[in-house]
Each structure stands twice: as structure tokens, then as C-alpha cells.
Amino acid sequence: MLRCHPVVRYASCMQKCGSGLAPACTRPTCRSTARLYSQAARQSGRACQRFQSPVKPTSSFEQLLSQTGLSITTQIQRNAPAAQLYEHALRYEPGSAISSSGALIARSGKKTGRSPRDKRVVEESATVDDVWWGPVNKKLSAESFAANYERAANYLNTQDHMYVFDGFAGWDPRYRIKVRVVCARAYHALFMNNMLIRPTAEELENFGEPDFTIINAGQYPAEESADGMTSNTSVAISFERRQMVILGTEYAGEMKKGVFAVMHYLMPKAGVLSLHSSCNEGPRGDVSLFFGLSGTGKTTLSADPARLLIGDDEHVWTDTGVFNIEGGCYAKAIDLSAKKEPEIFNAIRFGSVLENVVYDEQTRAVDYSDRSITENTRCAYPIEYIPSAKVPCIGGHPKNIILLTCDAFGVLPPVSKLTPAQAMYHFISGYTAKIAGTEEGVTEPEATFSACFGQPFLVWHPVKYAQMLARKMREHNAHVWLVNTGWSGGAYGVGKRISLKHSRAIIDAIHSGELEKATYTNYGAFNLQIPQAVSKVPDRLLNPSDAWTGNPEEFSSTLAKLAQLFQANFKTYADKATPDIVAAGPQL
């Protein structure tokens, strides 16, 4: 952490004047900072003396915080209890309410989802050769990051209330990091209270200096004309400074995924594998990892009442097994019902955060089918709100790895067993499909590829994660399965979605060991091995060519089209992939 941040240095150059703050120093940066201080003070109606006479730090926590350029005032709420954060949200944040089940309802403003195009990583000598630069990780200069930090700190210093949450990322003490979140919204503080691992009173007292700090000034815009900026939103990470700065977006998920991006860099550097996956454990201690993009059923299929939930989204695979990075879950709430997903539905109670949902003004009952604000309605809750959660969230080495896809073309099998090379190919590809009608301009199934089933969060090249996964698979003899929860009998609009009942039966057959002993046949251009029979699943469903309701020529052309899309996508990674991985893809 920087011991003397520029904000502190620039503040010392300022003197009081009648209408605000004026710079005593003529340096351009100091003049700019003074203007920002003055403007913020006028807008918030506060006297400029606040910046001249910060409260003297009275604890090691406050001393550490003061070194970051943030004001020390009596309004700082550190690890405030949920009840207090509820009170502040209801009093100071328009649109907040308490749902009929007791959850805090919050609004995230204009941004109701992540802003991946505005993600930046600082180009620094210690990490420049590690980062996978390109559309996922766009370069930002150290000077621009410092300006963003200064802008965010200045904004926070003008606020009546500042919230700090200190917590951990990672349940394994050997690899956990200390994370500090500084923000101006009670909603954000409660959200991170749920998503990070909550410290005990003793751990909080001895927390000390954080390993990573998030400065969230999302209510305040970034300077769009500044070097490296393309909009008034900025989500920037500096690994050297161990800081993340958020400007121009109040969507809380940016903090959660920012922590994951940090772990996604630090863990492979430490020789362990970070994964964007859910994870559960059977009664015999057998662990399964589930990978899948949005809409594939990752959360639903991993929430099995017969198995313990280790985590729903982010994990690390070490030399002793797996551990969850998070202390909570962040579930989609659209169309949520007690019948379909009872564990998630019942987790929405006091302490949980509901984002951007519509509710009845009289009863405060939430209408989970209402999409008028966004399709991306969410709920964040502590993992212990799930009755089947395993706490501490640590398990043994995975026995099964399940790659989930929702194929809207109707040509991928409901389940197939993968060779190690095929597992790497499909892990790197990260395929699913958008469905016609879900987005403007999408008139037919559209293939979507997201490397390692989480491309927006990657820091290293995808092949690095794939190679580490391959080693883990070999060391622990893990089985890998490709499970299609999408369409059968034809593409979207012609065929039918594979029923949840049949998808669950397939997962059960994997866990019971039935599919290890099954007889397999080869499947076409994708060279996949598909079982001839699965308990409680119609045989005809297992082979897409048998289930196809159209003519054979149409099936062949659709299969070839998807194979070509796979091939075109994989060209991006072929230069760093081994020949056997490249050959494991579809061949025409």
C-alpha cells in the first residue's frame, strides 16, 4: 500500500478561501484537484474546513485508512451489522425497501449489469508479461489509474457516510487474502458483507493492512476524456498497488467479479488453479465441479438436495482439494419460484440483498417474473442461508468435472464422455448459444464462446488455466463430461428444450458411477463418446441424429455449421494449444 498517496500531498497544497478551496500551489494537478474539492464541497453543501481538519486517527484501522487519502470522520461505518445498513439504505438511498420476506431491495442505477468494455488493468513491469492483453484486459497507464483513484477518493471524502467492509477471499487459510471495500452506499457494504467471508470479532480486530482494497465511487463518473477512458464508467485494477477503483457504475457485481479477477491472477501465480465454477460434494465425499455460462443450469443442477453445496460460482483447486473463494451466493432472481429452486427462494430473507426487482407497493411482495427494470435481477445472500451448504466451504479433489452447455442448434448430445484433450478443447472454447428473441437482432440461434467458461474474468491466457486443469485431472483421475441442457429434436423454435428431469437424471448417473461403466458409441464430426443408455432418460434422446425431427440433410448442415463455428473460434488459441488439443475439436 502507498504510504503517502497523492491526494494527501495535494491536499497539503491547499488553503481555505471564501467560496471553497483554492490551490496555494500552481502545479496543474494540484489546481485540478482543488477545483474538484471545491466543486464537490459546493454540491454537497459542506464547508471547506472539512478537508482542512480531518479527525485525528484513533486506531490502527483509521491510521491505515488515512494513508490511502480518505478522510477520517465519525461517519465511517466499519463492518456495520445488517440492521444498521438497512436503516441507512432506507434513509439515504432512494428506491430502497424491505421485501415481504425481509430482504433489502436496492437499485443499482442506470447500470444493471457488468461493464466488461470498461474494465482496465494497469500496465506494470511486474505483471506486464503475465497478463493476457486484448479485448478482455485492456491496458491502462499508472498515471491514469492514479487519477482515477484520486477522483474516487475525492468523491468519497465529500460524502456524509462512508462504509468499510473488511473480509476475506478464500476459505483455505493458506491462500486467503484480506480484502477491504470502501464505498458510499449501505447497499454495497451489505452486498460485500454477504459475498466475502465474514471475519470473527478477533479476526477483525487483528485485520491489519489489507492485501487488496476496492475503492467504490460508482455514483461518480469517470473522466471520459482522460487517457485510456472510453466512457464515463471505469473498473480498473492495479496489481502493483493492490487496488481496484470503480467509477460510473453502481452495479454491485463489479466488486464481486473484481475480487475474482484478483484471485484469478494470484492463485495461478501461486501454483494453484482458480476456476469459474460451482461445486458440490456427495455423501461419500465425492466432489463435482460444474462449469457453465448463463442459462446452462449451473446453479440449478449443482443445488442438489442429496449433496452438500461448497459454492455456486468461484473456486480454487489446490494440492489438498478445492475451496470456495466467496462467503455467499449471487443468484439470478428472474422467474425464481419456491417450486423450481426452493433453496434459493428461501434464502431471500433478512440480510439478503435483492437487486433491481419489482415489488408490490402495498405488500412488498416481489414479482420475480417482472423484467421491466432488467432481465438481470439478482439476490446476494450468505452461503449459510442454504441449508445444504458445507461450512467451511472446503472439499476434496474433484472426481467429476461437468461442462454444461445450452446448445440451441439441437445437435450436441445430452451427455458425452470427454478424453483429456477434448476436455481441454471444450474448456477453452466455453460454448453455449443465445436463443432467438432474447436480444434485439437475434433471429436464429447464435453461438457464444467464453474461454474457460468465464472469459471476462481471465487475467492469464486461457491455455494456462487449461494446462493446469489438465494436470489436475491426470493427477486425480477426474472424469470429464459434456452435458447439453439445450435443445433436442431440432433447433430452437422446432425442437424442444431437454427437460430438467432428464438433465438431473444424467447428473445422477454421473454421480452414481453408472456412466463410468456404460457402453459408448462415437458421434459424428465432434468425435464425442455418447452412452447407449442412461437410467430414466429415453434412449432416442441420447443421440441427436436419432432425435432429429427434420430431414437428414438439414441435420448434417446444422451439425457442420456448428462445427465450423467451433473451428473459427479456436483459431484465437491454437498458437498456444498443443497439437492434440487442436485435433480434439470437431473435424469436417
C-alpha positions as CSV (number, residue, x, y, z in Angstrom):
1,M,0.0,0.0,0.0
2,L,1.2,3.5,-0.8
3,R,2.4,5.3,2.4
4,C,1.8,8.8,1.0
5,H,-0.9,9.0,-1.6
6,P,-1.0,11.9,-4.0
7,V,-4.4,13.0,-2.5
8,V,-2.7,13.7,0.8
9,R,0.2,15.5,-0.8
10,Y,-2.2,17.7,-3.0
11,A,-4.4,18.5,0.0
12,S,-1.5,19.9,1.8
13,C,-1.0,22.4,-1.0
14,M,-4.5,23.9,-0.5
15,Q,-5.6,26.8,1.6
16,K,-9.0,28.0,2.7
17,C,-10.9,30.7,0.7
18,G,-14.3,32.3,1.0
19,S,-16.1,30.1,-1.5
20,G,-14.3,26.8,-1.2
21,L,-10.7,25.7,-1.7
22,A,-8.1,27.4,-3.8
23,P,-4.7,26.0,-4.6
24,A,-1.6,27.5,-3.0
25,C,0.5,25.5,-5.4
26,T,0.5,26.3,-9.1
27,R,1.1,22.7,-10.3
28,P,-1.7,21.7,-12.9
29,T,-2.5,18.5,-10.9
30,C,-3.0,20.5,-7.7
31,R,-5.2,23.1,-9.4
32,S,-7.3,20.3,-10.9
33,T,-7.6,18.6,-7.5
34,A,-8.5,21.8,-5.8
35,R,-11.3,22.5,-8.3
36,L,-12.7,19.1,-7.8
37,Y,-12.6,19.5,-4.0
38,S,-14.3,22.9,-4.3
39,Q,-17.0,21.6,-6.7
40,A,-17.7,18.6,-4.6
41,A,-17.9,20.6,-1.4
42,R,-20.3,23.2,-3.0
43,Q,-22.5,20.4,-4.5
44,S,-22.8,18.6,-1.2
45,G,-23.3,21.8,0.9
46,R,-20.3,21.1,3.2
47,A,-17.8,23.7,4.4
48,C,-14.3,23.5,3.0
49,Q,-12.9,23.2,6.6
50,R,-13.8,19.5,6.5
51,F,-10.8,19.0,4.1
52,Q,-8.5,21.1,6.2
53,S,-9.1,19.4,9.6
54,P,-9.6,15.6,9.4
55,V,-10.3,13.9,12.6
56,K,-7.1,12.5,14.1
57,P,-6.8,8.7,13.6
58,T,-7.5,6.9,16.8
59,S,-6.8,3.3,15.8
60,S,-4.6,1.2,13.6
61,F,-7.5,0.8,11.2
62,E,-8.0,4.6,10.9
63,Q,-4.3,5.1,10.5
64,L,-4.2,2.7,7.6
65,L,-7.3,4.3,6.1
66,S,-5.8,7.8,6.4
67,Q,-2.8,6.7,4.4
68,T,-5.0,6.0,1.4
69,G,-6.1,9.6,1.0
70,L,-9.5,9.0,2.6
71,S,-10.9,11.4,5.3
72,I,-11.2,10.0,8.8
73,T,-14.6,11.1,10.1
74,T,-17.1,9.9,12.7
75,Q,-19.4,8.9,9.8
76,I,-17.2,5.8,8.9
77,Q,-19.2,2.6,9.4
78,R,-16.8,-0.4,9.6
79,N,-18.3,-3.9,9.2
80,A,-21.7,-2.5,10.3
81,P,-24.4,-5.0,11.1
82,A,-27.1,-5.7,8.6
83,A,-29.8,-3.9,10.6
84,Q,-27.8,-0.7,10.6
85,L,-27.1,-0.9,6.9
86,Y,-30.8,-1.5,6.3
87,E,-31.6,1.7,8.2
88,H,-29.0,3.7,6.2
89,A,-30.2,2.3,2.9
90,L,-33.8,3.1,3.6
91,R,-33.0,6.6,4.9
92,Y,-30.4,7.7,2.3
93,E,-30.8,5.6,-0.8
94,P,-33.9,6.3,-3.0
95,G,-35.6,3.2,-4.2
96,S,-34.7,1.0,-1.2
97,A,-37.3,-1.1,0.5
98,I,-37.7,-4.2,2.6
99,S,-39.3,-7.1,0.8
100,S,-42.2,-9.1,2.3
101,S,-39.6,-11.9,3.1
102,G,-37.2,-9.5,4.8
103,A,-34.6,-8.9,2.2
104,L,-33.2,-5.4,1.4
105,I,-34.4,-4.2,-2.1
106,A,-31.8,-2.0,-3.7
107,R,-31.5,-0.2,-7.1
108,S,-28.2,-0.1,-8.9
109,G,-29.0,2.9,-11.0
110,K,-28.5,3.0,-14.8
111,K,-26.2,0.0,-14.9
112,T,-28.0,-3.2,-14.1
113,G,-25.1,-5.5,-15.2
114,R,-21.3,-5.5,-15.5
115,S,-19.5,-3.2,-17.9
116,P,-16.8,-5.5,-19.4
117,R,-15.8,-3.0,-22.1
118,D,-14.8,-0.6,-19.3
119,K,-12.5,-3.0,-17.5
120,R,-8.9,-1.9,-17.4
121,V,-5.7,-3.4,-16.0
122,V,-2.7,-1.2,-15.2
123,E,0.4,-2.0,-17.3
124,E,3.1,-2.6,-14.8
125,S,6.6,-4.0,-15.0
126,A,5.9,-6.8,-12.5
127,T,2.8,-8.2,-14.3
128,V,3.1,-7.0,-18.0
129,D,4.3,-10.4,-19.2
130,D,1.7,-12.3,-17.3
131,V,-1.5,-10.6,-18.4
132,W,-3.5,-11.8,-21.5
133,W,-3.8,-8.4,-23.1
134,G,-6.5,-7.7,-25.6
135,P,-10.3,-7.1,-25.5
136,V,-10.6,-8.8,-22.1
137,N,-7.7,-7.0,-20.4
138,K,-7.2,-3.5,-21.8
139,K,-4.1,-1.6,-20.8
140,L,-4.3,1.5,-18.6
141,S,-1.3,3.6,-17.6
142,A,-0.3,4.0,-14.0
143,E,-0.9,7.8,-14.3
144,S,-4.5,7.3,-15.4
145,F,-5.1,4.8,-12.6
146,A,-3.7,7.3,-10.1
147,A,-6.0,10.0,-11.5
148,N,-9.0,7.6,-11.2
149,Y,-8.1,6.8,-7.6
150,E,-7.7,10.4,-6.8
151,R,-11.1,11.2,-8.4
152,A,-12.8,8.4,-6.4
153,A,-11.1,9.3,-3.1
154,N,-12.1,12.9,-3.5
155,Y,-15.7,11.9,-4.1
156,L,-15.8,9.6,-1.1
157,N,-14.3,12.4,1.0
158,T,-17.3,14.6,0.3
159,Q,-19.9,12.1,1.5
160,D,-21.8,12.2,4.8
161,H,-21.4,8.5,5.2
162,M,-18.6,6.2,4.3
163,Y,-18.7,2.4,4.6
164,V,-15.8,0.0,5.0
165,F,-16.1,-3.8,5.0
166,D,-13.1,-5.9,5.8
167,G,-13.3,-9.6,4.9
168,F,-11.6,-12.5,3.3
169,A,-11.5,-14.1,-0.1
170,G,-10.8,-17.8,0.1
171,W,-11.8,-20.4,2.7
172,D,-8.4,-22.1,2.8
173,P,-6.2,-20.1,5.2
174,R,-3.1,-20.9,3.2
175,Y,-4.4,-18.9,0.2
176,R,-7.0,-16.5,1.5
177,I,-6.4,-12.7,1.0
178,K,-7.6,-9.8,3.1
179,V,-9.9,-7.5,1.2
180,R,-11.1,-4.1,2.2
181,V,-14.1,-2.4,0.5
182,V,-14.6,1.3,0.8
183,C,-17.9,2.7,-0.5
184,A,-20.6,5.3,-0.1
185,R,-23.7,3.1,-0.3
186,A,-25.0,0.9,2.5
187,Y,-26.3,-1.4,-0.2
188,H,-22.8,-2.0,-1.5
189,A,-21.5,-2.6,2.0
190,L,-24.2,-5.2,2.8
191,F,-23.6,-6.8,-0.6
192,M,-19.9,-7.4,0.1
193,N,-20.7,-8.4,3.7
194,N,-22.6,-11.3,2.0
195,M,-20.1,-12.1,-0.8
196,L,-16.8,-12.0,1.2
197,I,-16.0,-14.3,4.1
198,R,-17.1,-12.5,7.2
199,P,-14.3,-12.2,9.9
200,T,-14.8,-13.1,13.5
201,A,-14.5,-10.3,16.1
202,E,-11.0,-11.3,16.8
203,E,-10.1,-11.5,13.1
204,L,-11.5,-8.1,12.6
205,E,-9.6,-6.6,15.5
206,N,-6.3,-8.1,14.1
207,F,-7.1,-7.5,10.5
208,G,-4.2,-5.1,9.9
209,E,-3.3,-3.9,6.4
210,P,-5.5,-5.4,3.6
211,D,-3.9,-7.4,0.8
212,F,-6.3,-5.7,-1.7
213,T,-8.5,-2.6,-1.5
214,I,-11.6,-1.8,-3.5
215,I,-12.5,2.0,-3.7
216,N,-16.1,2.1,-5.0
217,A,-17.2,5.6,-6.0
218,G,-19.6,4.2,-8.6
219,Q,-22.1,7.1,-8.1
220,Y,-19.4,9.5,-9.6
221,P,-18.5,9.3,-13.3
222,A,-15.0,8.7,-14.7
223,E,-13.4,11.4,-16.8
224,E,-14.3,10.2,-20.3
225,S,-11.7,12.4,-22.0
226,A,-8.9,11.1,-19.8
227,D,-6.2,8.9,-21.3
228,G,-7.4,5.3,-21.5
229,M,-11.1,6.0,-20.9
230,T,-13.8,5.4,-23.5
231,S,-16.8,6.2,-21.4
232,N,-17.7,7.7,-18.0
233,T,-17.5,4.2,-16.5
234,S,-14.2,2.7,-15.3
235,V,-13.4,-0.5,-13.5
236,A,-9.7,-0.6,-13.1
237,I,-7.2,-2.9,-11.3
238,S,-3.7,-2.3,-10.3
239,F,-1.9,-5.4,-9.1
240,E,1.2,-3.4,-8.1
241,R,-0.8,-1.0,-5.9
242,R,-3.1,-3.8,-4.9
243,Q,-6.2,-1.6,-5.6
244,M,-9.3,-1.6,-7.6
245,V,-11.2,1.6,-8.5
246,I,-14.8,1.8,-9.6
247,L,-16.3,4.9,-11.2
248,G,-19.5,5.4,-13.1
249,T,-21.4,2.2,-12.2
250,E,-23.3,1.3,-9.1
251,Y,-23.8,-2.3,-10.1
252,A,-22.5,-4.3,-7.1
253,G,-21.5,-7.3,-9.2
254,E,-18.4,-5.3,-10.3
255,M,-16.9,-5.7,-6.8
256,K,-17.6,-9.4,-6.6
257,K,-16.0,-10.1,-10.0
258,G,-13.2,-7.7,-9.3
259,V,-12.2,-9.9,-6.3
260,F,-12.4,-12.9,-8.5
261,A,-10.2,-11.3,-11.2
262,V,-7.6,-10.7,-8.5
263,M,-7.8,-14.3,-7.3
264,H,-7.8,-15.5,-10.9
265,Y,-4.4,-13.8,-11.2
266,L,-2.8,-14.5,-7.8
267,M,-3.8,-18.2,-7.5
268,P,-2.2,-19.5,-10.7
269,K,0.9,-17.4,-9.8
270,A,1.0,-19.3,-6.5
271,G,0.7,-22.6,-8.4
272,V,-3.0,-23.4,-7.7
273,L,-5.9,-23.3,-10.1
274,S,-8.7,-20.8,-9.8
275,L,-12.0,-21.8,-11.5
276,H,-15.2,-20.1,-12.5
277,S,-17.4,-23.0,-11.4
278,S,-19.9,-24.2,-8.9
279,C,-19.1,-27.2,-6.7
280,N,-20.8,-29.8,-4.6
281,E,-20.0,-32.9,-2.6
282,G,-21.7,-36.2,-2.3
283,P,-22.4,-38.3,0.8
284,R,-19.2,-40.3,0.1
285,G,-17.1,-37.2,-0.1
286,D,-17.0,-37.2,-3.9
287,V,-16.7,-33.7,-5.3
288,S,-18.0,-32.4,-8.6
289,L,-17.2,-29.2,-10.4
290,F,-19.8,-27.6,-12.7
291,F,-18.8,-25.1,-15.4
292,G,-21.3,-23.3,-17.5
293,L,-22.3,-19.9,-18.9
294,S,-25.6,-18.1,-18.1
295,G,-28.6,-20.2,-18.8
296,T,-26.9,-23.6,-18.9
297,G,-28.3,-24.7,-15.5
298,K,-25.1,-24.4,-13.4
299,T,-26.7,-23.1,-10.3
300,T,-29.8,-25.3,-10.6
301,L,-28.0,-28.6,-11.2
302,S,-25.4,-28.0,-8.6
303,A,-28.0,-27.3,-6.0
304,D,-28.8,-30.9,-5.3
305,P,-30.6,-31.7,-2.0
306,A,-28.7,-35.0,-1.9
307,R,-25.3,-33.3,-2.0
308,L,-23.6,-30.5,0.0
309,L,-23.0,-27.2,-1.7
310,I,-19.4,-26.0,-1.4
311,G,-20.0,-22.9,-3.6
312,D,-22.0,-21.6,-6.6
313,D,-19.5,-19.6,-8.6
314,E,-15.8,-19.3,-7.7
315,H,-13.3,-22.0,-6.5
316,V,-9.7,-22.8,-6.3
317,W,-8.2,-26.3,-6.7
318,T,-5.1,-26.9,-4.6
319,D,-2.8,-29.8,-3.7
320,T,-5.3,-30.8,-1.0
321,G,-8.6,-30.3,-2.8
322,V,-11.0,-27.4,-3.6
323,F,-12.1,-24.3,-1.6
324,N,-14.7,-21.7,-2.3
325,I,-13.4,-18.1,-2.7
326,E,-16.6,-16.5,-1.5
327,G,-18.7,-16.3,1.6
328,G,-22.0,-16.1,-0.2
329,C,-24.0,-16.7,-3.4
330,Y,-25.2,-14.3,-6.1
331,A,-28.1,-15.9,-7.8
332,K,-30.3,-14.8,-10.7
333,A,-33.8,-14.0,-9.5
334,I,-35.7,-13.8,-12.8
335,D,-38.6,-16.2,-12.8
336,L,-37.5,-17.6,-9.4
337,S,-40.1,-19.7,-7.6
338,A,-40.3,-21.8,-4.5
339,K,-41.2,-24.8,-6.6
340,K,-38.3,-24.7,-9.1
341,E,-35.5,-23.5,-6.7
342,P,-36.7,-23.8,-3.1
343,E,-33.2,-23.4,-1.5
344,I,-32.5,-20.1,-3.3
345,F,-36.1,-18.9,-2.8
346,N,-35.9,-19.5,0.9
347,A,-32.5,-17.8,1.2
348,I,-34.1,-14.5,0.4
349,R,-34.7,-13.2,3.9
350,F,-33.3,-10.7,6.4
351,G,-29.7,-9.9,5.5
352,S,-30.1,-10.8,1.8
353,V,-29.9,-8.1,-0.9
354,L,-32.4,-8.1,-3.8
355,E,-31.2,-6.0,-6.8
356,N,-33.5,-4.3,-9.3
357,V,-36.6,-6.3,-8.7
358,V,-40.2,-5.1,-9.0
359,Y,-42.4,-5.4,-5.9
360,D,-46.0,-4.6,-4.8
361,E,-46.0,-1.2,-3.2
362,Q,-48.6,-2.3,-0.6
363,T,-47.5,-5.9,0.3
364,R,-43.8,-5.6,-0.7
365,A,-44.1,-9.0,-2.3
366,V,-41.6,-9.3,-5.2
367,D,-42.8,-10.2,-8.7
368,Y,-39.9,-12.3,-9.9
369,S,-41.3,-12.5,-13.4
370,D,-41.2,-8.8,-13.9
371,R,-38.5,-7.8,-16.4
372,S,-39.4,-4.1,-16.6
373,I,-36.1,-2.9,-14.9
374,T,-33.8,-5.7,-16.2
375,E,-33.6,-9.3,-17.1
376,N,-30.6,-9.5,-14.7
377,T,-32.4,-9.3,-11.4
378,R,-30.3,-10.8,-8.6
379,C,-30.1,-11.8,-5.0
380,A,-27.0,-11.9,-2.8
381,Y,-27.1,-13.9,0.4
382,P,-24.6,-15.6,2.9
383,I,-23.9,-19.2,1.9
384,E,-25.1,-20.4,5.3
385,Y,-28.6,-19.4,4.2
386,I,-28.5,-22.5,2.0
387,P,-29.5,-25.5,4.3
388,S,-27.2,-27.9,2.4
389,A,-24.2,-25.6,2.4
390,K,-20.9,-27.1,3.7
391,V,-19.2,-24.6,6.0
392,P,-16.2,-24.2,6.0
393,C,-16.6,-24.4,2.2
394,I,-13.7,-26.8,1.5
395,G,-13.8,-30.2,-0.2
396,G,-11.5,-32.9,-1.5
397,H,-10.2,-33.4,-5.0
398,P,-13.0,-33.5,-7.7
399,K,-14.0,-36.8,-9.1
400,N,-16.2,-35.4,-11.8
401,I,-15.9,-32.3,-13.9
402,I,-19.1,-31.3,-15.7
403,L,-19.0,-28.8,-18.6
404,L,-22.5,-27.5,-19.2
405,T,-23.7,-26.1,-22.5
406,C,-27.1,-24.9,-23.8
407,D,-27.0,-25.9,-27.4
408,A,-29.8,-24.1,-29.2
409,F,-28.9,-25.7,-32.6
410,G,-30.1,-29.1,-31.3
411,V,-27.1,-31.1,-32.5
412,L,-25.0,-31.7,-29.4
413,P,-25.7,-34.9,-27.3
414,P,-27.4,-34.5,-23.8
415,V,-24.2,-36.1,-22.4
416,S,-20.9,-37.3,-23.7
417,K,-17.7,-38.5,-22.1
418,L,-14.6,-36.5,-23.0
419,T,-11.0,-37.5,-23.4
420,P,-8.4,-35.3,-21.6
421,A,-7.6,-33.5,-24.9
422,Q,-11.3,-33.0,-25.6
423,A,-11.8,-31.7,-22.1
424,M,-9.2,-29.1,-22.7
425,Y,-10.7,-28.1,-26.1
426,H,-14.2,-27.6,-24.8
427,F,-12.9,-25.9,-21.6
428,I,-11.0,-23.4,-23.6
429,S,-13.9,-23.0,-26.0
430,G,-16.6,-22.4,-23.3
431,Y,-19.5,-22.8,-25.7
432,T,-23.2,-22.1,-25.3
433,A,-25.8,-20.4,-27.6
434,K,-28.0,-17.3,-27.4
435,I,-31.7,-18.0,-28.3
436,A,-33.6,-16.2,-31.0
437,G,-35.7,-13.4,-29.5
438,T,-33.7,-12.9,-26.3
439,E,-31.8,-9.9,-27.8
440,E,-32.7,-7.4,-30.4
441,G,-31.4,-8.6,-33.9
442,V,-31.0,-12.2,-32.9
443,T,-33.3,-14.1,-35.3
444,E,-31.8,-17.6,-35.1
445,P,-29.5,-19.5,-32.6
446,E,-26.3,-17.6,-32.1
447,A,-23.1,-19.4,-30.8
448,T,-21.4,-17.8,-27.9
449,F,-17.9,-18.7,-26.8
450,S,-16.4,-17.6,-23.5
451,A,-12.9,-19.1,-22.8
452,C,-12.7,-21.2,-19.6
453,F,-16.4,-20.6,-19.1
454,G,-15.6,-17.1,-17.8
455,Q,-13.6,-15.1,-20.3
456,P,-14.4,-11.6,-18.9
457,F,-12.6,-12.6,-15.7
458,L,-9.5,-14.1,-17.1
459,V,-6.1,-12.5,-16.4
460,W,-3.7,-15.1,-17.8
461,H,-4.0,-16.6,-21.2
462,P,-6.8,-19.3,-21.3
463,V,-4.3,-22.0,-22.2
464,K,-2.6,-21.5,-18.8
465,Y,-5.7,-22.4,-16.9
466,A,-6.4,-25.3,-19.3
467,Q,-3.0,-26.8,-18.8
468,M,-3.3,-26.5,-15.1
469,L,-6.7,-28.2,-15.2
470,A,-5.3,-31.0,-17.4
471,R,-2.5,-31.7,-14.8
472,K,-5.1,-31.8,-12.0
473,M,-7.3,-34.2,-14.0
474,R,-4.4,-36.5,-14.6
475,E,-3.1,-36.4,-11.0
476,H,-6.5,-37.2,-9.5
477,N,-8.1,-39.3,-12.3
478,A,-11.1,-37.0,-12.7
479,H,-13.8,-37.8,-15.3
480,V,-15.0,-35.0,-17.6
481,W,-18.4,-34.8,-19.1
482,L,-20.0,-32.5,-21.6
483,V,-23.7,-32.1,-20.7
484,N,-26.1,-30.3,-23.1
485,T,-29.1,-28.8,-21.3
486,G,-30.3,-27.1,-24.5
487,W,-32.4,-28.3,-27.4
488,S,-33.2,-31.8,-28.9
489,G,-35.1,-32.8,-32.0
490,G,-34.3,-29.6,-33.8
491,A,-33.0,-26.1,-33.3
492,Y,-34.8,-23.6,-31.1
493,G,-38.3,-23.0,-32.5
494,V,-38.5,-26.5,-33.9
495,G,-37.1,-28.9,-31.2
496,K,-37.8,-28.9,-27.5
497,R,-35.6,-28.0,-24.6
498,I,-34.2,-31.1,-22.8
499,S,-36.3,-31.4,-19.7
500,L,-34.8,-30.6,-16.3
501,K,-35.9,-34.0,-15.2
502,H,-33.7,-35.7,-17.8
503,S,-30.8,-33.4,-17.1
504,R,-31.0,-34.2,-13.4
505,A,-31.2,-37.9,-14.3
506,I,-27.9,-37.6,-16.3
507,I,-26.2,-35.8,-13.4
508,D,-27.4,-38.5,-11.1
509,A,-26.0,-41.2,-13.4
510,I,-22.6,-39.4,-13.4
511,H,-22.6,-39.2,-9.6
512,S,-23.7,-42.8,-9.1
513,G,-20.9,-44.2,-11.3
514,E,-23.4,-45.6,-13.8
515,L,-21.8,-43.7,-16.7
516,E,-18.3,-44.9,-15.9
517,K,-19.5,-48.4,-16.7
518,A,-21.7,-47.5,-19.7
519,T,-21.2,-48.7,-23.3
520,Y,-20.4,-45.8,-25.7
521,T,-20.7,-45.1,-29.4
522,N,-18.9,-42.5,-31.4
523,Y,-20.8,-39.4,-32.5
524,G,-20.0,-37.7,-35.9
525,A,-17.9,-34.8,-36.6
526,F,-17.4,-33.9,-33.0
527,N,-15.9,-37.3,-32.3
528,L,-17.8,-37.5,-29.0
529,Q,-18.5,-40.6,-27.0
530,I,-22.2,-40.9,-26.1
531,P,-23.7,-43.6,-23.9
532,Q,-26.1,-46.1,-25.4
533,A,-28.3,-45.9,-22.3
534,V,-28.9,-43.8,-19.2
535,S,-31.4,-44.6,-16.4
536,K,-34.6,-42.6,-16.6
537,V,-33.6,-41.0,-20.0
538,P,-35.2,-42.2,-23.3
539,D,-32.5,-43.9,-25.5
540,R,-33.7,-41.9,-28.5
541,L,-32.8,-38.7,-26.8
542,L,-29.1,-39.6,-26.3
543,N,-28.2,-39.4,-30.0
544,P,-29.1,-36.1,-31.6
545,S,-29.4,-37.6,-35.1
546,D,-32.0,-40.1,-33.8
547,A,-33.9,-37.4,-32.0
548,W,-33.9,-35.0,-35.0
549,T,-37.4,-34.4,-36.4
550,G,-36.4,-32.8,-39.7
551,N,-34.7,-34.3,-42.7
552,P,-31.2,-35.8,-42.5
553,E,-29.7,-33.2,-44.8
554,E,-30.9,-30.4,-42.6
555,F,-29.3,-32.2,-39.6
556,S,-26.0,-32.6,-41.4
557,S,-25.8,-29.0,-42.5
558,T,-26.7,-27.7,-38.9
559,L,-24.0,-30.0,-37.4
560,A,-21.4,-28.8,-39.9
561,K,-22.4,-25.1,-39.2
562,L,-21.8,-25.5,-35.5
563,A,-18.5,-27.4,-36.1
564,Q,-17.3,-24.6,-38.3
565,L,-18.1,-22.0,-35.6
566,F,-16.1,-24.0,-33.1
567,Q,-13.1,-24.2,-35.5
568,A,-13.3,-20.5,-36.3
569,N,-13.4,-19.6,-32.6
570,F,-10.5,-21.8,-31.6
571,K,-8.1,-20.1,-34.1
572,T,-7.6,-17.5,-31.4
573,Y,-6.0,-20.0,-29.1
574,A,-4.4,-22.5,-31.5
575,D,-1.0,-20.9,-31.4
576,K,-0.6,-21.8,-27.7
577,A,-2.5,-25.0,-27.6
578,T,-0.8,-28.4,-28.1
579,P,-1.5,-30.3,-31.3
580,D,-3.6,-33.0,-29.5
581,I,-5.9,-30.3,-28.1
582,V,-6.3,-28.7,-31.5
583,A,-7.1,-32.1,-33.0
584,A,-9.7,-32.8,-30.3
585,G,-12.1,-30.3,-31.8
586,P,-14.7,-31.1,-34.5
587,Q,-13.3,-32.4,-37.8
588,L,-15.2,-31.9,-41.1
